[in-house]
Amino acid sequence: MKRNIIISILSILSAISCNSMLELNPHSAVSPGSVDTKDIEALRSGMYCNVQERPGTESYIMFDLFGGELTTKQSTNSLDLINSLSSGNNALMEDAWQGYYKALMQVNNVFSIAQELPEGNEKNVVLGECHYFRAYIHMCLVTRYGDVPLMRFNTDEKVSRTPAAEVWQFIIEELDMAINLLGTPVSQNYLSSDAAKALKARVALYTGNKAEAARLAESLIADARYGLDSYDKIFRGGHNNEVIFAFSCLTIESSIAISTLFYSYNHPNSGSYVYAPAKEVMNMYADEDNRKEISITTMDNLNFINKYPSGQKGTDPVVISRLGEMYLISAEAQGLANGLPRLNELRAFRGLPAVYPATEAEFIDAILQERRLELLCEGHRWYDLVRLGKAVETLGILEYQTLMPIPEAERKVNGNLTQNPGY
């Protein structure tokens, strides 16, 4: 299935325009009754494309931008970048907000259509994918903004923000549905029950359900289909045993060009060099760490993030869930007494010696550092610091910056959207 090929039915589904993504037209020009099994593959293709593309390239590294891992080429101070992003008038903030809700509108359209499909495995797969994407998009939103409009279905009403606790509960319910409806993996680039379990493990950790987080993570670690693998395989598009789910960027027309943000025009990979790794990032990898060469590099006295090497082609896979994260989820969730072996097992595989923190606080610091090394520019750092209460001290930000600003353009269109305090 080629996700860059969208037939007419998907063009109709995607072409609904509106001034605000929270003032949505609930009607599609395609009625559920006019869709049959021959359209399912195209519906799925369009949904994957929308979720992958709509939020924009920077959405995948937003937690690294806010998390102090990156600077601009004009400034070596990562706090300058954080402060410039911390504005309701910032274009990246507006693009991401609108992109997530545009993608959610498409998922909800497919969800509505899929309800009327004939009973069977195909219907279950489409519904399972919808449940996963509804959970994934809402997770991306609630971790950024706290209270956000929960969109169970598309509406043309001016909606208000839903309490974050209710959004998290919806996410958990959607992932439970996805786990039950989706089958075994057929490809790392298509959703499976395992992908839903991996995302739920993350959500369980985020929401404090450590027993569930450890259970789910351990179930995937124990699965013979997966195993820790070398970094070059994971991020160079080769066959690997570690990735549980990744968006596939197959062509320039259907791509997430993260790579072009990280390389200069004179680098062999060629890019616009919008962001450089912060100085601390360049110094945090030990020489024996086998992640170092794939994570960062230097050429002509310029420092680069090296995980996404396709340059302007933008055809690198964008990993959403992989086994390395499951090791870290399990370790953190189990705590020092039971989780340390998992942490040191991952470190050993990456070429590093064991660590022996003496207290739970030291253990959390070791987990945070390992997550930083393992998951650089995969969209984790800022929320890791926020959820563990370390963002203000570590980043030098103000307390209000532990939430991102609601875009002012959205608030002008929808007066029911309140702004986060401090903005």
C-alpha positions as CSV (number, residue, x, y, z in Angstrom):
1,M,0.0,0.0,0.0
2,K,1.6,3.3,-1.1
3,R,0.6,6.0,1.3
4,N,1.5,8.8,-1.1
5,I,-1.2,7.7,-3.5
6,I,-4.5,9.2,-2.5
7,I,-7.5,8.3,-4.6
8,S,-10.5,10.6,-5.1
9,I,-12.4,9.4,-2.0
10,L,-9.5,10.5,0.2
11,S,-9.2,13.8,-1.5
12,I,-12.8,14.5,-0.7
13,L,-12.4,13.4,2.9
14,S,-9.3,15.6,3.4
15,A,-10.5,18.6,1.5
16,I,-12.9,20.0,4.2
17,S,-11.6,23.5,5.0
18,C,-12.2,25.6,8.0
19,N,-10.8,28.7,9.8
20,S,-10.1,26.8,12.9
21,M,-9.4,23.1,13.4
22,L,-11.7,23.2,16.4
23,E,-14.6,24.5,14.4
24,L,-14.9,21.3,12.3
25,N,-17.5,20.4,9.7
26,P,-18.7,16.9,10.8
27,H,-20.0,16.0,7.4
28,S,-18.1,14.2,4.7
29,A,-19.0,14.3,1.0
30,V,-18.7,10.5,1.2
31,S,-21.4,8.8,3.0
32,P,-20.7,5.5,4.9
33,G,-23.1,3.7,2.7
34,S,-21.2,4.5,-0.5
35,V,-18.0,2.9,0.8
36,D,-17.3,-0.8,0.5
37,T,-14.4,-3.2,1.0
38,K,-12.6,-2.1,-2.2
39,D,-12.1,1.4,-0.6
40,I,-10.6,0.2,2.7
41,E,-7.0,0.2,1.6
42,A,-7.3,3.7,0.3
43,L,-9.1,4.9,3.5
44,R,-6.3,3.4,5.6
45,S,-3.6,4.9,3.4
46,G,-5.1,8.4,3.7
47,M,-5.4,8.1,7.4
48,Y,-1.8,7.0,7.9
49,C,-0.7,9.9,5.7
50,N,-2.7,12.5,7.5
51,V,-1.6,11.4,11.0
52,Q,2.0,11.2,9.7
53,E,2.1,14.5,7.8
54,R,-0.4,17.0,9.2
55,P,1.3,18.0,12.5
56,G,4.4,19.0,10.6
57,T,8.1,18.0,10.8
58,E,8.9,19.9,14.0
59,S,6.2,18.2,15.9
60,Y,8.3,15.0,16.1
61,I,11.2,16.9,17.8
62,M,9.1,19.5,19.7
63,F,10.0,17.9,23.1
64,D,13.7,18.1,22.1
65,L,13.3,21.8,21.1
66,F,11.6,22.6,24.4
67,G,13.8,20.2,26.2
68,G,17.1,22.0,25.7
69,E,18.6,19.4,23.3
70,L,18.8,21.8,20.3
71,T,19.8,25.3,19.5
72,T,19.4,27.4,16.4
73,K,22.4,28.2,14.3
74,Q,22.0,31.9,15.4
75,S,22.3,31.1,19.1
76,T,24.2,28.5,21.1
77,N,21.8,29.0,24.1
78,S,19.0,26.5,24.1
79,L,17.0,28.6,26.5
80,D,16.7,31.3,23.8
81,L,15.0,28.8,21.5
82,I,12.7,27.6,24.3
83,N,11.6,31.2,25.0
84,S,11.0,32.0,21.4
85,L,8.8,28.9,21.1
86,S,6.9,29.8,24.3
87,S,4.5,32.2,22.6
88,G,0.9,31.8,21.5
89,N,1.9,33.6,18.3
90,N,4.7,31.3,17.3
91,A,4.0,29.7,13.9
92,L,5.3,26.3,14.8
93,M,2.9,26.2,17.8
94,E,-0.1,27.1,15.5
95,D,1.0,24.6,12.8
96,A,1.3,21.7,15.3
97,W,-2.1,22.4,17.0
98,Q,-3.9,22.7,13.7
99,G,-2.1,19.7,12.3
100,Y,-3.0,17.4,15.1
101,Y,-6.7,18.4,14.9
102,K,-6.7,18.1,11.1
103,A,-5.3,14.6,11.4
104,L,-7.9,13.8,14.1
105,M,-10.7,15.0,11.8
106,Q,-9.5,12.6,9.2
107,V,-9.3,9.7,11.7
108,N,-12.8,10.5,13.0
109,N,-14.1,10.5,9.4
110,V,-12.6,7.0,8.8
111,F,-13.9,5.8,12.1
112,S,-17.4,6.9,11.2
113,I,-17.2,5.2,7.8
114,A,-15.7,2.0,9.3
115,Q,-18.7,1.6,11.6
116,E,-20.8,0.6,8.6
117,L,-18.4,-1.8,7.0
118,P,-19.2,-5.5,6.9
119,E,-18.3,-7.4,10.1
120,G,-15.0,-9.2,9.8
121,N,-11.2,-8.8,10.2
122,E,-10.9,-5.9,7.8
123,K,-13.4,-3.8,9.8
124,N,-11.6,-4.7,13.0
125,V,-8.3,-3.6,11.6
126,V,-9.6,-0.3,10.4
127,L,-11.4,0.4,13.7
128,G,-8.3,-0.7,15.7
129,E,-6.1,1.7,13.8
130,C,-8.6,4.5,14.3
131,H,-8.6,3.8,18.1
132,Y,-4.8,3.9,18.2
133,F,-4.5,7.1,16.2
134,R,-7.2,8.8,18.3
135,A,-5.2,7.8,21.4
136,Y,-1.9,8.8,19.9
137,I,-3.1,12.3,18.7
138,H,-4.8,13.1,22.0
139,M,-1.6,12.0,23.9
140,C,0.4,14.4,21.7
141,L,-2.0,17.2,22.6
142,V,-2.5,16.6,26.3
143,T,1.2,16.2,27.1
144,R,1.8,19.6,25.4
145,Y,-1.1,21.7,26.6
146,G,-2.7,20.0,29.5
147,D,-6.5,20.5,29.2
148,V,-7.4,20.2,25.5
149,P,-10.6,19.7,23.6
150,L,-11.4,16.0,23.5
151,M,-12.8,15.1,20.0
152,R,-14.7,11.9,20.1
153,F,-16.3,13.0,16.8
154,N,-16.1,15.9,14.5
155,T,-18.3,18.9,15.3
156,D,-18.9,22.4,14.0
157,E,-19.4,23.7,17.6
158,K,-16.9,26.0,19.3
159,V,-15.6,23.5,21.7
160,S,-14.0,24.1,25.1
161,R,-11.0,22.4,26.7
162,T,-11.6,19.1,28.4
163,P,-9.8,18.4,31.8
164,A,-6.6,16.5,31.2
165,A,-7.6,13.7,33.5
166,E,-10.6,13.0,31.3
167,V,-8.4,13.1,28.1
168,W,-6.0,10.6,29.7
169,Q,-8.8,8.3,30.5
170,F,-10.1,8.5,26.9
171,I,-6.6,7.6,25.7
172,I,-6.4,4.5,27.9
173,E,-9.9,3.4,26.7
174,E,-9.0,3.9,23.1
175,L,-5.7,1.9,23.4
176,D,-7.6,-0.9,25.1
177,M,-9.9,-1.1,22.1
178,A,-6.9,-1.0,19.8
179,I,-5.2,-3.8,21.6
180,N,-8.3,-6.0,21.3
181,L,-9.1,-5.2,17.6
182,L,-5.6,-5.2,16.1
183,G,-3.8,-8.4,15.2
184,T,-0.2,-9.5,15.2
185,P,2.4,-7.4,13.4
186,V,2.6,-7.7,9.6
187,S,5.1,-4.8,9.2
188,Q,6.8,-2.3,11.4
189,N,5.1,0.4,9.4
190,Y,1.6,-0.7,10.2
191,L,-0.2,-0.8,13.5
192,S,-0.6,-4.0,15.5
193,S,-1.8,-5.0,18.9
194,D,1.9,-4.8,20.0
195,A,2.1,-1.1,18.8
196,A,-1.0,-0.3,21.0
197,K,0.6,-2.1,23.9
198,A,3.8,-0.2,23.5
199,L,2.0,3.2,23.5
200,K,-0.2,2.1,26.4
201,A,3.0,1.2,28.4
202,R,4.1,4.8,27.8
203,V,0.7,6.2,28.8
204,A,0.6,4.0,31.9
205,L,4.0,5.4,33.0
206,Y,3.0,9.0,32.3
207,T,-0.2,8.5,34.4
208,G,1.5,6.8,37.3
209,N,0.2,3.3,36.7
210,K,3.6,1.8,37.2
211,A,2.5,-1.8,37.5
212,E,0.7,-1.7,34.2
213,A,3.6,0.1,32.5
214,A,6.0,-2.6,33.7
215,R,3.6,-5.4,32.7
216,L,3.1,-4.2,29.2
217,A,6.8,-3.3,28.6
218,E,7.9,-6.7,29.9
219,S,5.4,-8.5,27.7
220,L,7.1,-6.9,24.7
221,I,10.6,-7.5,25.9
222,A,9.8,-11.2,26.4
223,D,8.2,-11.4,22.9
224,A,10.6,-13.4,20.6
225,R,9.7,-11.1,17.6
226,Y,11.6,-8.3,19.2
227,G,15.1,-7.7,20.5
228,L,17.5,-4.8,21.0
229,D,19.3,-4.0,17.8
230,S,22.1,-1.8,16.5
231,Y,21.5,1.9,16.0
232,D,22.5,1.8,12.3
233,K,19.7,-0.7,11.6
234,I,17.1,1.2,13.5
235,F,17.7,4.6,12.0
236,R,19.0,3.7,8.6
237,G,15.9,2.0,7.3
238,G,17.3,-1.5,7.4
239,H,15.7,-4.7,8.7
240,N,15.8,-4.7,12.5
241,N,14.2,-6.5,15.5
242,E,13.7,-3.4,17.7
243,V,11.1,-1.2,16.0
244,I,7.6,-1.9,17.1
245,F,6.0,0.9,15.0
246,A,7.4,3.6,12.8
247,F,6.0,5.9,10.2
248,S,7.5,5.1,6.9
249,C,8.6,7.9,4.7
250,L,8.8,6.3,1.3
251,T,9.1,9.2,-1.1
252,I,9.8,12.9,-1.1
253,E,6.0,13.4,-1.7
254,S,5.2,11.4,1.5
255,S,7.9,12.2,3.9
256,I,8.8,13.8,7.3
257,A,12.0,15.7,6.4
258,I,13.4,15.9,9.9
259,S,16.9,15.3,8.4
260,T,17.0,18.5,6.4
261,L,16.6,20.5,9.7
262,F,19.9,19.0,11.0
263,Y,22.5,19.1,8.2
264,S,24.2,22.0,6.5
265,Y,24.1,22.5,2.7
266,N,27.7,21.5,2.4
267,H,27.2,18.2,4.3
268,P,26.9,15.2,2.1
269,N,23.3,14.7,3.4
270,S,22.5,18.3,2.5
271,G,20.0,20.3,4.6
272,S,19.0,23.8,5.8
273,Y,20.7,23.4,9.2
274,V,17.9,25.0,11.2
275,Y,18.9,23.3,14.5
276,A,22.2,22.2,16.0
277,P,22.7,19.9,19.0
278,A,23.3,21.8,22.2
279,K,26.9,21.8,23.5
280,E,25.9,19.5,26.4
281,V,24.5,17.0,23.9
282,M,27.8,16.9,22.0
283,N,29.6,16.0,25.3
284,M,27.2,13.5,26.8
285,Y,28.1,10.3,24.9
286,A,31.1,8.3,26.1
287,D,33.5,7.1,23.4
288,E,32.5,3.5,24.0
289,D,28.8,4.3,23.7
290,N,27.8,2.6,20.3
291,R,25.0,5.1,19.9
292,K,27.4,8.1,19.6
293,E,28.3,7.9,16.0
294,I,24.6,7.5,14.9
295,S,23.3,10.2,17.2
296,I,25.8,13.0,16.7
297,T,28.6,14.0,14.3
298,T,30.8,16.9,13.4
299,M,32.1,18.1,10.0
300,D,33.9,21.3,9.1
301,N,33.6,22.5,12.7
302,L,29.8,22.2,12.6
303,N,27.9,19.8,14.9
304,F,24.9,17.7,13.6
305,I,22.2,15.4,14.9
306,N,22.9,12.3,12.8
307,K,19.9,10.0,13.4
308,Y,18.0,11.0,10.3
309,P,20.5,10.8,7.4
310,S,18.4,11.2,4.2
311,G,18.8,14.9,4.0
312,Q,16.3,16.8,1.8
313,K,14.8,13.5,0.6
314,G,13.3,13.0,4.1
315,T,12.8,9.3,3.7
316,D,14.0,8.2,7.1
317,P,11.6,6.1,9.2
318,V,10.2,8.0,12.2
319,V,10.1,5.7,15.1
320,I,7.1,5.9,17.4
321,S,7.8,2.9,19.6
322,R,10.7,0.6,19.9
323,L,12.1,-1.9,22.4
324,G,14.8,0.4,23.8
325,E,12.0,2.6,25.2
326,M,10.3,-0.5,26.7
327,Y,13.5,-1.4,28.7
328,L,13.5,2.2,30.1
329,I,9.8,2.1,30.8
330,S,10.1,-1.2,32.7
331,A,13.2,0.0,34.6
332,E,11.6,3.2,35.7
333,A,8.2,1.6,36.6
334,Q,9.8,-1.1,38.7
335,G,12.1,1.2,40.7
336,L,15.6,0.8,41.9
337,A,15.2,-2.6,43.5
338,N,13.7,-4.4,40.5
339,G,14.3,-2.1,37.6
340,L,18.1,-1.6,37.8
341,P,18.9,-4.9,36.0
342,R,16.8,-3.7,33.0
343,L,18.6,-0.4,32.9
344,N,22.0,-2.0,33.0
345,E,21.0,-4.6,30.4
346,L,20.3,-1.8,28.0
347,R,23.5,0.0,28.9
348,A,25.5,-3.2,28.4
349,F,24.0,-3.6,24.9
350,R,24.9,-0.1,24.0
351,G,28.5,-0.6,25.2
352,L,28.4,1.0,28.6
353,P,29.3,-0.2,32.1
354,A,26.7,-0.8,34.7
355,V,25.6,1.9,37.1
356,Y,24.8,1.5,40.8
357,P,22.6,4.3,42.1
358,A,22.2,4.1,45.9
359,T,18.8,5.8,46.2
360,E,15.5,6.1,44.3
361,A,16.3,9.7,43.5
362,E,19.7,8.7,42.0
363,F,18.0,5.9,40.1
364,I,15.5,8.4,38.5
365,D,18.5,10.6,37.6
366,A,20.2,7.6,35.9
367,I,17.0,6.7,34.1
368,L,16.6,10.3,32.8
369,Q,20.2,10.3,31.6
370,E,19.8,7.0,29.8
371,R,16.5,8.1,28.2
372,R,18.4,11.2,27.0
373,L,21.1,9.1,25.5
374,E,18.8,6.5,24.0
375,L,16.0,8.7,22.8
376,L,17.7,11.8,21.5
377,C,15.6,13.7,19.0
378,E,12.8,11.1,19.2
379,G,10.4,13.4,21.0
380,H,10.7,12.6,24.7
381,R,13.1,14.9,26.7
382,W,10.9,17.9,27.6
383,Y,7.9,15.8,28.9
384,D,10.3,13.5,30.8
385,L,11.5,16.5,32.7
386,V,8.0,17.9,33.1
387,R,6.4,14.7,34.4
388,L,9.3,14.1,36.9
389,G,9.2,17.7,38.2
390,K,12.7,18.5,36.9
391,A,12.0,20.9,34.0
392,V,12.3,24.2,35.8
393,E,15.6,23.3,37.5
394,T,17.2,21.5,34.6
395,L,16.2,23.9,31.8
396,G,16.1,27.2,33.6
397,I,12.5,27.8,32.5
398,L,9.7,29.4,34.5
399,E,7.0,27.2,36.0
400,Y,4.3,28.3,33.4
401,Q,6.6,26.9,30.6
402,T,5.8,23.3,31.8
403,L,2.8,23.7,29.5
404,M,2.9,25.0,26.0
405,P,0.8,28.0,24.8
406,I,-2.5,27.6,23.1
407,P,-2.2,29.3,19.7
408,E,-3.7,32.8,19.8
409,A,-5.0,32.4,16.3
410,E,-7.2,29.5,17.5
411,R,-8.4,31.5,20.5
412,K,-9.4,34.4,18.2
413,V,-11.6,32.1,16.2
414,N,-12.9,30.1,19.2
415,G,-13.6,32.2,22.3
416,N,-14.2,29.1,24.4
417,L,-10.5,28.2,24.3
418,T,-8.8,29.6,27.4
419,Q,-5.0,30.3,27.5
420,N,-2.6,28.4,29.8
421,P,-1.6,30.6,32.8
422,G,1.5,32.8,32.2
423,Y,1.1,33.3,28.5
